[in-house]
Amino acid sequence: MDLTPLEQEMLNGKHGRAAQKSMEILVTLGEIYDASRMVPITSAQIAGVSYANLAEPGLEWLAEMAKDGRVRVLTTLNPAGMDLENWKALGIDPEFAKNQQRVIAAFARMGIITSCTCTPYLVGNLPHYGEHIAWAESSAICFANSVIGARTNREGGPSALAAALTGRTPEYGFHLDKNRQPQVTIDVTTPVQGTHQFGALGKVIGDRLQANPEWPIPYITGIPQATTDELKSFCASIATYGGTALFHMAGITPEKAVVPKKTVTVASADLAKAEKDLNDEQVSVDFVSIGCPHASIGEIRRIAELVKGKHVTKEVWITTARPTKQMADQVGYTAVIEAAGIKFACDTCCVVAPIKGRFKGLATDSAKGCYYGRGRNQFKTKHCSLEECIQEAVAK
Ligand code: F3S
């Protein structure tokens, strides 16, 4: 690879051990993927934050990097294994909590903003069109590439950290124009509305793409409009079911695309089938979870409207970024929601929190939440709109 003098210095160890190790990781990656050079990045998002995933060897590696490593660009974290402040109320084991705090402290020493969210774009880590970034978190990667038009590969935790500590990433994959063009047009012929329906659509398209690996990037038509919340749900779902890191959506994706001739359609029957697949039979719901991806302030506002003066009869969590919750605190939504018995779980999510075995039936508006609720936590799932989730939460 062609390295600039600064990159070569980092590789030689002149800027410290962490920068050197990071550059070694990036050069190795670049060589594997045939990159000819590094490209400067403006933002990083690091995954692999839960102690449940890292364990002691992962934490030791982070502590080593934190000795002299300092990030060179705006860097945020994915959800941790617990709410960093309110973990006791959410039933987290104290030993786990102690180790999770050690992980967060190591990231903080490197100058990383420990906001712990999968929606960094909602809380200030918002790149703009065409910027090169290094993000690890499938839903956020898909949102950045497809909705914002920024450019990121699917980074893993170590490569995203290496990019953050050097301010660079190897130029290959989605950083290059030639790899960002769609191969198939997917025409949606049925109306789609709400986060749950956009999640179901993500599953339909994601499943199709999985079955046709020659179409990694779809060009989607037939969606006249979509809210940010709907798009974040769609991105999470298509990334989960299709492994998709980039789609084009006519009228929404800012990047120009050559429209592929090969066209397939998604009709109402396809959406109905996806809904059927996402709903287990005879689910006895004892857990309601909203905020996968992390709830926006708009979603929290809606929940406050729906639960005002009511009381939930089940365990209900809203997973969100702490800065989003702080806005909700200020404006009074938190007080209304907590008075109804709903708990906020900031900094974490129901997939990385150690909650396996605590519940049997999950209701959620998230198609991604259903996938991991079943796969990782062995819950039965009910997939429904946010309004129906709240109805379920307050049902006697
Ligand atoms: Fe975010 Fe966790 Fe869902 S990381 S997208 S809330 S599975």
Boltz pocket constraint, residues with backbone or C-beta under 6 A from the ligand:
constraints:
  - pocket:
      binder: B
      contacts: [[A, 78], [A, 79], [A, 118], [A, 139], [A, 236], [A, 291], [A, 292], [A, 293], [A, 294], [A, 319], [A, 348], [A, 349], [A, 350], [A, 351], [A, 352], [A, 368], [A, 369], [A, 372]]
      max_distance: 6.0
